Amino acid sequence: MVSKTEQTQLERLENQVDNGGGGAWEYLCLVRKLKVRRSEKVLKHGLSILNDHRKRSSLGSEEWTLYEQVAVAAMDCQCLDVAKDCINALMKRFPESKRVGKLEAMLLEAKGSWAEAEKAYSSLLEDNPLDQGILKRRVAMAKAQGDVSGAIDCLNKYLETFMADHDAWRDLAEIYVSLQMYKQAAFCYEELILSQPTVPLHHLAYADVLYTLGGLENLQAAKKYYASTIDLTGGKNTRALFGVCLFTSCY
């Protein structure tokens, strides 16, 4: 989660670079560090460095990190020719790299070549069955194809090994809610609250699910978690306040 200070720093650098004030490399480094998606800007500013031999050479070994970053951004923006060029440059430099192999599989995925992408991912998993990045790509691929049950299966198998992955639990919970599978969603939010008890959004989402399930016991628990959301946000969460009001008006 990006802090307010980090967000301010990112916005300052972004404005500076967009207005021709320099600092493109520092901006790209910060985007990587914070793990935020700024694909269009990464593509624009990353290419400006890669296309300038002097600037690119000054990066040293970080040049290859930039090629990777731009490749992923290009796939996000459906600039697949740019992504292919970046991946080819990486493959030439690191011909046996599994990391570059993952990028090649992602490019197949971006093209909609699902069967080929799945084959490429499966091949990579033979060498490292616990590669988190590839296992998550399989989830994303199932979702992109509209295979919701496949995404659920992939996430459940993933979480059997990587139980501390909060993003995966949240992703699974949201899928269950979209399918009106509220009991399963409630379990996911319980796991999130156990691991991140001070995150108000987990309490709020769990309260919403409990309220939707209904029944006196669930409603009483929902009120408790709406109240904890209010406490964690200093009384500033309107939705949680409304949830308590709903309970009070009904009981």
PyRosetta script that sets phi, psi and omega in degrees:
from pyrosetta import init, pose_from_sequence

init()
pose = pose_from_sequence("MVSKTEQTQLERLENQVDNGGGGAWEYLCLVRKLKVRRSEKVLKHGLSILNDHRKRSSLGSEEWTLYEQVAVAAMDCQCLDVAKDCINALMKRFPESKRVGKLEAMLLEAKGSWAEAEKAYSSLLEDNPLDQGILKRRVAMAKAQGDVSGAIDCLNKYLETFMADHDAWRDLAEIYVSLQMYKQAAFCYEELILSQPTVPLHHLAYADVLYTLGGLENLQAAKKYYASTIDLTGGKNTRALFGVCLFTSCY")
pose.set_psi(1, 131.2)
pose.set_omega(1, -176.8)
pose.set_phi(2, -81.3)
pose.set_psi(2, 128.9)
pose.set_omega(2, 179.1)
pose.set_phi(3, -76.3)
pose.set_psi(3, 165.7)
pose.set_omega(3, 178.8)
pose.set_phi(4, -62.7)
pose.set_psi(4, -38.0)
pose.set_omega(4, 179.0)
pose.set_phi(5, -63.5)
pose.set_psi(5, -44.5)
pose.set_omega(5, 179.3)
pose.set_phi(6, -65.9)
pose.set_psi(6, -39.2)
pose.set_omega(6, 178.8)
pose.set_phi(7, -63.6)
pose.set_psi(7, -41.7)
pose.set_omega(7, 177.9)
pose.set_phi(8, -63.3)
pose.set_psi(8, -43.1)
pose.set_omega(8, 179.1)
pose.set_phi(9, -62.9)
pose.set_psi(9, -41.4)
pose.set_omega(9, 180.0)
pose.set_phi(10, -64.2)
pose.set_psi(10, -44.9)
pose.set_omega(10, -179.3)
pose.set_phi(11, -65.8)
pose.set_psi(11, -37.2)
pose.set_omega(11, 179.0)
pose.set_phi(12, -64.0)
pose.set_psi(12, -47.3)
pose.set_omega(12, 179.7)
pose.set_phi(13, -65.3)
pose.set_psi(13, -38.6)
pose.set_omega(13, -179.7)
pose.set_phi(14, -61.9)
pose.set_psi(14, -46.9)
pose.set_omega(14, 178.2)
pose.set_phi(15, -62.9)
pose.set_psi(15, -40.2)
pose.set_omega(15, -179.5)
pose.set_phi(16, -62.3)
pose.set_psi(16, -46.3)
pose.set_omega(16, -178.1)
pose.set_phi(17, -69.0)
pose.set_psi(17, -42.6)
pose.set_omega(17, -179.1)
pose.set_phi(18, -61.9)
pose.set_psi(18, -29.9)
pose.set_omega(18, -178.5)
pose.set_phi(19, -95.0)
pose.set_psi(19, 16.0)
pose.set_omega(19, 175.3)
pose.set_phi(20, 76.4)
pose.set_psi(20, 22.2)
pose.set_omega(20, -177.4)
pose.set_phi(21, -89.9)
pose.set_psi(21, 4.5)
pose.set_omega(21, -179.6)
pose.set_phi(22, 84.5)
pose.set_psi(22, 178.8)
pose.set_omega(22, 178.4)
pose.set_phi(23, 89.3)
pose.set_psi(23, 20.3)
pose.set_omega(23, -178.0)
pose.set_phi(24, -60.7)
pose.set_psi(24, -43.6)
pose.set_omega(24, -178.7)
pose.set_phi(25, -65.1)
pose.set_psi(25, -42.0)
pose.set_omega(25, 178.1)
pose.set_phi(26, -61.7)
pose.set_psi(26, -39.0)
pose.set_omega(26, 178.7)
pose.set_phi(27, -64.0)
pose.set_psi(27, -45.8)
pose.set_omega(27, -179.6)
pose.set_phi(28, -64.3)
pose.set_psi(28, -37.1)
pose.set_omega(28, 176.9)
pose.set_phi(29, -64.4)
pose.set_psi(29, -40.5)
pose.set_omega(29, -179.8)
pose.set_phi(30, -67.9)
pose.set_psi(30, -39.0)
pose.set_omega(30, 176.6)
pose.set_phi(31, -59.4)
pose.set_psi(31, -43.2)
pose.set_omega(31, 177.9)
pose.set_phi(32, -64.9)
pose.set_psi(32, -44.3)
pose.set_omega(32, -177.7)
pose.set_phi(33, -61.6)
pose.set_psi(33, -43.0)
pose.set_omega(33, -177.3)
pose.set_phi(34, -83.0)
pose.set_psi(34, -9.7)
pose.set_omega(34, 180.0)
pose.set_phi(35, 56.2)
pose.set_psi(35, 44.7)
pose.set_omega(35, 177.0)
pose.set_phi(36, -104.1)
pose.set_psi(36, 157.0)
pose.set_omega(36, -179.7)
pose.set_phi(37, -99.3)
pose.set_psi(37, 115.8)
pose.set_omega(37, 174.2)
pose.set_phi(38, -134.3)
pose.set_psi(38, 55.3)
pose.set_omega(38, -165.7)
pose.set_phi(39, -57.2)
pose.set_psi(39, -45.3)
pose.set_omega(39, -177.4)
pose.set_phi(40, -63.8)
pose.set_psi(40, -41.5)
pose.set_omega(40, -179.1)
pose.set_phi(41, -73.4)
pose.set_psi(41, -37.4)
pose.set_omega(41, 176.3)
pose.set_phi(42, -61.8)
pose.set_psi(42, -42.8)
pose.set_omega(42, 179.2)
pose.set_phi(43, -62.3)
pose.set_psi(43, -46.5)
pose.set_omega(43, -178.0)
pose.set_phi(44, -64.1)
pose.set_psi(44, -53.5)
pose.set_omega(44, -175.1)
pose.set_phi(45, -76.4)
pose.set_psi(45, -31.3)
pose.set_omega(45, 177.3)
pose.set_phi(46, -66.0)
pose.set_psi(46, -43.7)
pose.set_omega(46, 178.6)
pose.set_phi(47, -64.8)
pose.set_psi(47, -33.3)
pose.set_omega(47, 179.7)
pose.set_phi(48, -63.0)
pose.set_psi(48, -31.0)
pose.set_omega(48, 177.5)
pose.set_phi(49, -80.6)
pose.set_psi(49, -45.6)
pose.set_omega(49, -177.9)
pose.set_phi(50, -62.7)
pose.set_psi(50, -31.9)
pose.set_omega(50, -178.8)
pose.set_phi(51, -83.2)
pose.set_psi(51, -4.6)
pose.set_omega(51, 177.8)
pose.set_phi(52, -108.3)
pose.set_psi(52, 105.0)
pose.set_omega(52, -173.9)
pose.set_phi(53, -55.0)
pose.set_psi(53, -41.8)
pose.set_omega(53, -178.2)
pose.set_phi(54, -63.4)
pose.set_psi(54, -47.7)
pose.set_omega(54, -179.6)
pose.set_phi(55, -64.5)
pose.set_psi(55, -42.5)
pose.set_omega(55, -178.0)
pose.set_phi(56, -63.7)
pose.set_psi(56, -42.6)
pose.set_omega(56, -178.6)
pose.set_phi(57, -65.9)
pose.set_psi(57, -29.9)
pose.set_omega(57, -178.3)
pose.set_phi(58, -69.5)
pose.set_psi(58, -14.3)
pose.set_omega(58, -178.0)
pose.set_phi(59, -78.9)
pose.set_psi(59, -17.8)
pose.set_omega(59, -176.7)
pose.set_phi(60, 65.1)
pose.set_psi(60, -135.9)
pose.set_omega(60, -178.4)
pose.set_phi(61, -67.4)
pose.set_psi(61, -19.1)
pose.set_omega(61, 179.0)
pose.set_phi(62, -67.7)
pose.set_psi(62, -12.8)
pose.set_omega(62, 176.8)
pose.set_phi(63, -54.7)
pose.set_psi(63, -39.8)
pose.set_omega(63, -176.1)
pose.set_phi(64, -74.1)
pose.set_psi(64, -30.3)
pose.set_omega(64, 173.8)
pose.set_phi(65, -63.6)
pose.set_psi(65, -39.3)
pose.set_omega(65, 179.7)
pose.set_phi(66, -68.0)
pose.set_psi(66, -40.3)
pose.set_omega(66, 177.1)
pose.set_phi(67, -57.4)
pose.set_psi(67, -42.8)
pose.set_omega(67, 179.8)
pose.set_phi(68, -65.1)
pose.set_psi(68, -44.9)
pose.set_omega(68, -179.5)
pose.set_phi(69, -61.9)
pose.set_psi(69, -43.5)
pose.set_omega(69, 179.9)
pose.set_phi(70, -68.3)
pose.set_psi(70, -36.8)
pose.set_omega(70, 179.1)
pose.set_phi(71, -59.9)
pose.set_psi(71, -46.0)
pose.set_omega(71, -179.8)
pose.set_phi(72, -65.5)
pose.set_psi(72, -42.5)
pose.set_omega(72, 178.7)
pose.set_phi(73, -62.9)
pose.set_psi(73, -40.0)
pose.set_omega(73, -180.0)
pose.set_phi(74, -64.2)
pose.set_psi(74, -38.6)
pose.set_omega(74, 177.2)
pose.set_phi(75, -65.8)
pose.set_psi(75, -40.4)
pose.set_omega(75, 176.4)
pose.set_phi(76, -58.4)
pose.set_psi(76, -37.8)
pose.set_omega(76, -177.0)
pose.set_phi(77, -90.8)
pose.set_psi(77, 5.9)
pose.set_omega(77, -178.8)
pose.set_phi(78, 59.7)
pose.set_psi(78, 27.8)
pose.set_omega(78, 172.3)
pose.set_phi(79, -93.8)
pose.set_psi(79, 72.0)
pose.set_omega(79, -167.8)
pose.set_phi(80, -70.5)
pose.set_psi(80, -28.2)
pose.set_omega(80, 176.9)
pose.set_phi(81, -65.8)
pose.set_psi(81, -40.1)
pose.set_omega(81, 177.3)
pose.set_phi(82, -64.5)
pose.set_psi(82, -44.3)
pose.set_omega(82, 179.3)
pose.set_phi(83, -59.8)
pose.set_psi(83, -43.1)
pose.set_omega(83, -179.8)
pose.set_phi(84, -62.6)
pose.set_psi(84, -41.8)
pose.set_omega(84, 179.2)
pose.set_phi(85, -61.9)
pose.set_psi(85, -43.3)
pose.set_omega(85, 179.4)
pose.set_phi(86, -64.1)
pose.set_psi(86, -43.8)
pose.set_omega(86, -179.2)
pose.set_phi(87, -66.2)
pose.set_psi(87, -38.7)
pose.set_omega(87, 177.2)
pose.set_phi(88, -61.9)
pose.set_psi(88, -39.6)
pose.set_omega(88, 178.0)
pose.set_phi(89, -63.4)
pose.set_psi(89, -41.1)
pose.set_omega(89, 178.9)
pose.set_phi(90, -68.3)
pose.set_psi(90, -41.2)
pose.set_omega(90, -179.6)
pose.set_phi(91, -65.1)
pose.set_psi(91, -35.8)
pose.set_omega(91, 177.5)
pose.set_phi(92, -64.5)
pose.set_psi(92, -38.0)
pose.set_omega(92, -178.8)
pose.set_phi(93, -80.9)
pose.set_psi(93, -35.6)
pose.set_omega(93, -176.8)
pose.set_phi(94, -129.2)
pose.set_psi(94, 72.5)
pose.set_omega(94, -171.4)
pose.set_phi(95, -63.1)
pose.set_psi(95, -24.2)
pose.set_omega(95, -177.5)
pose.set_phi(96, -106.9)
pose.set_psi(96, 11.8)
pose.set_omega(96, -173.1)
pose.set_phi(97, -74.8)
pose.set_psi(97, 126.9)
pose.set_omega(97, 175.1)
pose.set_phi(98, -70.5)
pose.set_psi(98, -29.0)
pose.set_omega(98, 179.1)
pose.set_phi(99, -65.4)
pose.set_psi(99, -41.7)
pose.set_omega(99, 176.5)
pose.set_phi(100, -70.4)
pose.set_psi(100, -34.1)
pose.set_omega(100, 176.0)
pose.set_phi(101, -60.1)
pose.set_psi(101, -36.2)
pose.set_omega(101, 176.8)
pose.set_phi(102, -64.8)
pose.set_psi(102, -40.9)
pose.set_omega(102, 177.6)
pose.set_phi(103, -62.0)
pose.set_psi(103, -38.9)
pose.set_omega(103, 177.8)
pose.set_phi(104, -63.2)
pose.set_psi(104, -40.6)
pose.set_omega(104, 178.3)
pose.set_phi(105, -66.2)
pose.set_psi(105, -38.4)
pose.set_omega(105, 177.4)
pose.set_phi(106, -63.8)
pose.set_psi(106, -35.6)
pose.set_omega(106, 177.9)
pose.set_phi(107, -66.3)
pose.set_psi(107, -39.9)
pose.set_omega(107, 175.5)
pose.set_phi(108, -61.0)
pose.set_psi(108, -41.9)
pose.set_omega(108, 177.7)
pose.set_phi(109, -61.7)
pose.set_psi(109, -44.5)
pose.set_omega(109, -179.9)
pose.set_phi(110, -63.2)
pose.set_psi(110, -30.1)
pose.set_omega(110, 178.0)
pose.set_phi(111, -78.8)
pose.set_psi(111, -10.0)
pose.set_omega(111, -176.7)
pose.set_phi(112, 84.0)
pose.set_psi(112, 13.7)
pose.set_omega(112, 177.3)
pose.set_phi(113, -86.2)
pose.set_psi(113, 72.4)
pose.set_omega(113, -169.3)
pose.set_phi(114, -61.5)
pose.set_psi(114, -46.8)
pose.set_omega(114, -176.9)
pose.set_phi(115, -62.9)
pose.set_psi(115, -42.0)
pose.set_omega(115, 179.1)
pose.set_phi(116, -66.9)
pose.set_psi(116, -39.1)
pose.set_omega(116, 178.7)
pose.set_phi(117, -64.6)
pose.set_psi(117, -42.9)
pose.set_omega(117, 178.7)
pose.set_phi(118, -62.4)
pose.set_psi(118, -39.9)
pose.set_omega(118, 178.0)
pose.set_phi(119, -63.9)
pose.set_psi(119, -41.5)
pose.set_omega(119, 179.5)
pose.set_phi(120, -65.7)
pose.set_psi(120, -43.4)
pose.set_omega(120, 178.8)
pose.set_phi(121, -64.1)
pose.set_psi(121, -42.0)
pose.set_omega(121, 179.9)
pose.set_phi(122, -61.6)
pose.set_psi(122, -39.3)
pose.set_omega(122, 178.8)
pose.set_phi(123, -63.7)
pose.set_psi(123, -42.3)
pose.set_omega(123, 179.3)
pose.set_phi(124, -66.4)
pose.set_psi(124, -35.7)
pose.set_omega(124, -179.4)
pose.set_phi(125, -71.0)
pose.set_psi(125, -20.5)
pose.set_omega(125, 176.7)
pose.set_phi(126, -62.9)
pose.set_psi(126, -35.0)
pose.set_omega(126, 179.4)
pose.set_phi(127, -82.2)
pose.set_psi(127, -30.9)
pose.set_omega(127, -179.1)
pose.set_phi(128, -145.1)
pose.set_psi(128, 86.0)
pose.set_omega(128, -175.6)
pose.set_phi(129, -62.4)
pose.set_psi(129, -16.9)
pose.set_omega(129, -176.6)
pose.set_phi(130, -107.9)
pose.set_psi(130, 27.7)
pose.set_omega(130, 177.5)
pose.set_phi(131, -72.7)
pose.set_psi(131, 106.9)
pose.set_omega(131, -175.6)
pose.set_phi(132, -60.5)
pose.set_psi(132, -42.6)
pose.set_omega(132, -177.5)
pose.set_phi(133, -60.0)
pose.set_psi(133, -44.0)
pose.set_omega(133, -178.3)
pose.set_phi(134, -70.9)
pose.set_psi(134, -40.2)
pose.set_omega(134, 178.0)
pose.set_phi(135, -61.0)
pose.set_psi(135, -37.6)
pose.set_omega(135, 177.4)
pose.set_phi(136, -71.1)
pose.set_psi(136, -34.4)
pose.set_omega(136, 176.9)
pose.set_phi(137, -62.5)
pose.set_psi(137, -34.8)
pose.set_omega(137, 178.8)
pose.set_phi(138, -65.6)
pose.set_psi(138, -36.2)
pose.set_omega(138, 175.9)
pose.set_phi(139, -64.2)
pose.set_psi(139, -48.0)
pose.set_omega(139, -179.2)
pose.set_phi(140, -61.2)
pose.set_psi(140, -37.3)
pose.set_omega(140, -179.0)
pose.set_phi(141, -67.8)
pose.set_psi(141, -40.3)
pose.set_omega(141, 177.6)
pose.set_phi(142, -63.1)
pose.set_psi(142, -42.4)
pose.set_omega(142, 178.6)
pose.set_phi(143, -64.5)
pose.set_psi(143, -40.5)
pose.set_omega(143, -178.9)
pose.set_phi(144, -63.9)
pose.set_psi(144, -28.9)
pose.set_omega(144, 179.7)
pose.set_phi(145, -89.8)
pose.set_psi(145, 0.8)
pose.set_omega(145, -178.8)
pose.set_phi(146, 78.1)
pose.set_psi(146, 13.6)
pose.set_omega(146, -179.8)
pose.set_phi(147, -89.3)
pose.set_psi(147, 80.1)
pose.set_omega(147, -174.3)
pose.set_phi(148, -66.6)
pose.set_psi(148, -42.7)
pose.set_omega(148, -180.0)
pose.set_phi(149, -63.7)
pose.set_psi(149, -35.5)
pose.set_omega(149, 176.7)
pose.set_phi(150, -66.0)
pose.set_psi(150, -39.8)
pose.set_omega(150, 178.0)
pose.set_phi(151, -63.5)
pose.set_psi(151, -41.0)
pose.set_omega(151, 178.7)
pose.set_phi(152, -63.2)
pose.set_psi(152, -45.2)
pose.set_omega(152, 179.6)
pose.set_phi(153, -60.9)
pose.set_psi(153, -44.5)
pose.set_omega(153, -179.4)
pose.set_phi(154, -63.3)
pose.set_psi(154, -42.1)
pose.set_omega(154, -179.4)
pose.set_phi(155, -67.1)
pose.set_psi(155, -41.5)
pose.set_omega(155, 179.9)
pose.set_phi(156, -64.4)
pose.set_psi(156, -41.3)
pose.set_omega(156, 177.7)
pose.set_phi(157, -66.1)
pose.set_psi(157, -40.4)
pose.set_omega(157, 178.4)
pose.set_phi(158, -61.0)
pose.set_psi(158, -44.5)
pose.set_omega(158, -176.2)
pose.set_phi(159, -72.9)
pose.set_psi(159, -16.6)
pose.set_omega(159, 174.2)
pose.set_phi(160, -63.6)
pose.set_psi(160, -30.0)
pose.set_omega(160, -179.6)
pose.set_phi(161, -99.9)
pose.set_psi(161, -42.4)
pose.set_omega(161, -174.6)
pose.set_phi(162, -110.3)
pose.set_psi(162, 67.8)
pose.set_omega(162, -174.4)
pose.set_phi(163, -69.2)
pose.set_psi(163, -18.2)
pose.set_omega(163, -177.4)
pose.set_phi(164, -89.9)
pose.set_psi(164, 6.5)
pose.set_omega(164, -178.5)
pose.set_phi(165, -83.9)
pose.set_psi(165, 98.4)
pose.set_omega(165, -176.3)
pose.set_phi(166, -64.0)
pose.set_psi(166, -38.2)
pose.set_omega(166, -179.6)
pose.set_phi(167, -61.2)
pose.set_psi(167, -39.3)
pose.set_omega(167, -179.4)
pose.set_phi(168, -67.1)
pose.set_psi(168, -42.2)
pose.set_omega(168, 176.9)
pose.set_phi(169, -61.6)
pose.set_psi(169, -42.2)
pose.set_omega(169, -179.8)
pose.set_phi(170, -66.5)
pose.set_psi(170, -40.2)
pose.set_omega(170, 178.7)
pose.set_phi(171, -62.4)
pose.set_psi(171, -44.8)
pose.set_omega(171, -179.9)
pose.set_phi(172, -64.9)
pose.set_psi(172, -41.8)
pose.set_omega(172, 178.6)
pose.set_phi(173, -60.1)
pose.set_psi(173, -43.1)
pose.set_omega(173, -178.7)
pose.set_phi(174, -66.2)
pose.set_psi(174, -35.6)
pose.set_omega(174, 176.6)
pose.set_phi(175, -65.3)
pose.set_psi(175, -45.2)
pose.set_omega(175, 179.0)
pose.set_phi(176, -60.0)
pose.set_psi(176, -42.4)
pose.set_omega(176, 178.8)
pose.set_phi(177, -61.7)
pose.set_psi(177, -41.3)
pose.set_omega(177, -179.8)
pose.set_phi(178, -63.1)
pose.set_psi(178, -25.8)
pose.set_omega(178, 179.3)
pose.set_phi(179, -96.4)
pose.set_psi(179, 4.6)
pose.set_omega(179, -177.5)
pose.set_phi(180, 61.2)
pose.set_psi(180, 30.7)
pose.set_omega(180, 175.4)
pose.set_phi(181, -96.9)
pose.set_psi(181, 73.5)
pose.set_omega(181, -167.2)
pose.set_phi(182, -72.4)
pose.set_psi(182, -31.6)
pose.set_omega(182, 178.6)
pose.set_phi(183, -65.2)
pose.set_psi(183, -41.4)
pose.set_omega(183, 178.3)
pose.set_phi(184, -67.1)
pose.set_psi(184, -39.1)
pose.set_omega(184, 177.6)
pose.set_phi(185, -63.4)
pose.set_psi(185, -40.4)
pose.set_omega(185, 179.7)
pose.set_phi(186, -59.4)
pose.set_psi(186, -41.3)
pose.set_omega(186, 179.0)
pose.set_phi(187, -60.2)
pose.set_psi(187, -42.8)
pose.set_omega(187, 179.9)
pose.set_phi(188, -62.0)
pose.set_psi(188, -44.3)
pose.set_omega(188, -179.5)
pose.set_phi(189, -68.1)
pose.set_psi(189, -31.5)
pose.set_omega(189, 175.1)
pose.set_phi(190, -62.5)
pose.set_psi(190, -41.9)
pose.set_omega(190, 177.5)
pose.set_phi(191, -62.5)
pose.set_psi(191, -40.8)
pose.set_omega(191, 179.9)
pose.set_phi(192, -65.7)
pose.set_psi(192, -41.5)
pose.set_omega(192, -179.5)
pose.set_phi(193, -66.8)
pose.set_psi(193, -36.9)
pose.set_omega(193, 178.1)
pose.set_phi(194, -63.7)
pose.set_psi(194, -38.8)
pose.set_omega(194, -176.2)
pose.set_phi(195, -88.5)
pose.set_psi(195, -27.1)
pose.set_omega(195, -179.7)
pose.set_phi(196, -134.5)
pose.set_psi(196, 69.1)
pose.set_omega(196, -172.9)
pose.set_phi(197, -66.1)
pose.set_psi(197, -15.1)
pose.set_omega(197, -177.7)
pose.set_phi(198, -101.6)
pose.set_psi(198, 9.3)
pose.set_omega(198, 178.5)
pose.set_phi(199, -91.4)
pose.set_psi(199, 109.2)
pose.set_omega(199, -173.9)
pose.set_phi(200, -63.2)
pose.set_psi(200, -31.2)
pose.set_omega(200, -178.3)
pose.set_phi(201, -63.4)
pose.set_psi(201, -31.6)
pose.set_omega(201, 176.7)
pose.set_phi(202, -66.4)
pose.set_psi(202, -44.0)
pose.set_omega(202, 179.4)
pose.set_phi(203, -62.3)
pose.set_psi(203, -43.0)
pose.set_omega(203, -178.0)
pose.set_phi(204, -65.8)
pose.set_psi(204, -46.0)
pose.set_omega(204, -179.8)
pose.set_phi(205, -63.6)
pose.set_psi(205, -39.7)
pose.set_omega(205, 178.2)
pose.set_phi(206, -64.8)
pose.set_psi(206, -41.7)
pose.set_omega(206, 178.1)
pose.set_phi(207, -61.6)
pose.set_psi(207, -42.8)
pose.set_omega(207, 178.8)
pose.set_phi(208, -60.5)
pose.set_psi(208, -42.3)
pose.set_omega(208, -179.5)
pose.set_phi(209, -65.9)
pose.set_psi(209, -44.7)
pose.set_omega(209, 178.6)
pose.set_phi(210, -62.1)
pose.set_psi(210, -41.4)
pose.set_omega(210, 178.5)
pose.set_phi(211, -62.4)
pose.set_psi(211, -38.7)
pose.set_omega(211, 180.0)
pose.set_phi(212, -68.9)
pose.set_psi(212, -37.2)
pose.set_omega(212, 178.6)
pose.set_phi(213, -62.9)
pose.set_psi(213, -36.2)
pose.set_omega(213, 176.8)
pose.set_phi(214, 75.6)
pose.set_psi(214, -177.3)
pose.set_omega(214, -174.2)
pose.set_phi(215, 90.0)
pose.set_psi(215, 144.9)
pose.set_omega(215, -173.4)
pose.set_phi(216, -57.0)
pose.set_psi(216, -45.2)
pose.set_omega(216, -177.7)
pose.set_phi(217, -62.2)
pose.set_psi(217, -45.2)
pose.set_omega(217, 179.9)
pose.set_phi(218, -66.7)
pose.set_psi(218, -37.4)
pose.set_omega(218, -179.8)
pose.set_phi(219, -67.5)
pose.set_psi(219, -39.0)
pose.set_omega(219, 177.4)
pose.set_phi(220, -64.8)
pose.set_psi(220, -40.4)
pose.set_omega(220, 177.4)
pose.set_phi(221, -66.9)
pose.set_psi(221, -37.9)
pose.set_omega(221, 178.1)
pose.set_phi(222, -60.2)
pose.set_psi(222, -43.7)
pose.set_omega(222, 179.0)
pose.set_phi(223, -59.8)
pose.set_psi(223, -40.4)
pose.set_omega(223, 179.6)
pose.set_phi(224, -60.9)
pose.set_psi(224, -43.0)
pose.set_omega(224, -177.2)
pose.set_phi(225, -79.4)
pose.set_psi(225, -27.5)
pose.set_omega(225, 170.5)
pose.set_phi(226, -64.0)
pose.set_psi(226, -41.0)
pose.set_omega(226, -179.6)
pose.set_phi(227, -65.2)
pose.set_psi(227, -40.0)
pose.set_omega(227, 179.8)
pose.set_phi(228, -68.2)
pose.set_psi(228, -31.9)
pose.set_omega(228, 175.3)
pose.set_phi(229, -63.7)
pose.set_psi(229, -42.8)
pose.set_omega(229, 178.3)
pose.set_phi(230, -61.0)
pose.set_psi(230, -43.5)
pose.set_omega(230, 179.2)
pose.set_phi(231, -63.2)
pose.set_psi(231, -43.7)
pose.set_omega(231, -176.6)
pose.set_phi(232, -70.1)
pose.set_psi(232, -23.1)
pose.set_omega(232, -179.5)
pose.set_phi(233, -105.2)
pose.set_psi(233, 9.3)
pose.set_omega(233, 179.6)
pose.set_phi(234, 65.3)
pose.set_psi(234, 32.0)
pose.set_omega(234, 177.4)
pose.set_phi(235, 76.4)
pose.set_psi(235, 17.4)
pose.set_omega(235, -173.5)
pose.set_phi(236, -104.0)
pose.set_psi(236, 3.9)
pose.set_omega(236, -179.0)
pose.set_phi(237, -95.4)
pose.set_psi(237, 106.1)
pose.set_omega(237, -175.5)
pose.set_phi(238, -63.4)
pose.set_psi(238, -39.9)
pose.set_omega(238, -178.4)
pose.set_phi(239, -62.6)
pose.set_psi(239, -41.7)
pose.set_omega(239, 178.8)
pose.set_phi(240, -66.7)
pose.set_psi(240, -40.4)
pose.set_omega(240, 176.9)
pose.set_phi(241, -61.2)
pose.set_psi(241, -41.2)
pose.set_omega(241, 178.4)
pose.set_phi(242, -64.5)
pose.set_psi(242, -37.9)
pose.set_omega(242, 178.4)
pose.set_phi(243, -61.7)
pose.set_psi(243, -42.8)
pose.set_omega(243, 177.2)
pose.set_phi(244, -64.4)
pose.set_psi(244, -40.6)
pose.set_omega(244, 178.6)
pose.set_phi(245, -62.8)
pose.set_psi(245, -39.6)
pose.set_omega(245, 178.2)
pose.set_phi(246, -61.5)
pose.set_psi(246, -44.4)
pose.set_omega(246, -179.8)
pose.set_phi(247, -63.2)
pose.set_psi(247, -44.1)
pose.set_omega(247, -178.1)
pose.set_phi(248, -63.3)
pose.set_psi(248, -37.6)
pose.set_omega(248, -178.4)
pose.set_phi(249, -71.7)
pose.set_psi(249, -27.3)
pose.set_omega(249, -178.2)
pose.set_phi(250, -88.1)
pose.set_psi(250, -27.6)
pose.set_omega(250, -176.0)
pose.set_phi(251, -129.0)
pose.dump_pdb("model.pdb")
